[in-house]
């Protein structure tokens, strides 16, 4: 018997447009930083600030890459 386990799956669609840099930057930050529900509040706050930094840096460099094209 073969067993398969699947974690959380998320699907995003768009209508007559592409998913922009903000979408991909948010997904990147979500994949890099995860904060557990039982994390100490100060650690969670610090992690969320870092996650926001990752989002902003990723979005910035995506726009820079688009502008270079």
C-alpha positions in Angstrom: 0.0 0.0 0.0 1.2 3.5 -0.9 0.4 6.3 1.6 0.3 9.9 0.7 0.2 12.9 3.1 -0.6 16.4 1.8 -0.1 19.5 3.9 -2.0 22.7 3.5 -2.8 23.6 -0.1 -3.6 27.1 -1.3 -4.9 28.1 -4.7 -4.9 31.7 -6.1 -6.5 32.7 -9.3 -6.8 35.9 -11.2 -9.2 37.1 -13.8 -7.8 38.7 -17.0 -4.6 39.7 -15.3 -1.4 38.3 -14.0 -0.4 37.9 -10.4 1.8 40.9 -9.6 5.0 41.3 -7.7 3.2 42.0 -4.4 1.5 38.5 -4.7 4.8 36.7 -5.2 6.6 38.8 -2.6 3.9 37.9 0.0 4.1 34.2 -1.0 7.9 34.4 -0.6 7.6 35.9 2.8 5.0 33.4 3.9 7.2 30.5 2.9 10.3 31.9 4.5 8.8 33.0 7.8 6.2 31.2 9.8 5.1 32.1 13.4 3.7 29.3 15.6 0.5 30.0 17.5 2.2 29.2 20.7 5.3 31.3 20.1 6.3 33.8 22.9 4.7 37.2 22.1 8.0 39.0 21.8 9.4 36.4 19.5 6.2 36.4 17.4 6.3 40.2 17.1 10.0 40.1 16.0 9.3 37.3 13.5 6.3 39.2 12.0 8.5 42.4 11.6 11.1 40.3 9.9 8.4 38.7 7.6 7.3 42.2 6.6 10.9 43.1 5.9 11.3 40.1 3.6 8.0 41.0 1.8 9.2 44.6 1.2 12.7 43.6 0.1 11.4 40.9 -2.3 8.8 43.3 -3.8 11.4 46.0 -4.2 13.8 43.7 -6.1 11.1 42.3 -8.2 10.1 45.8 -9.3 13.8 46.5 -10.0 14.1 43.4 -12.1 10.9 44.4 -14.1 12.3 47.9 -14.6 15.6 46.5 -15.9 13.8 44.4 -18.6 
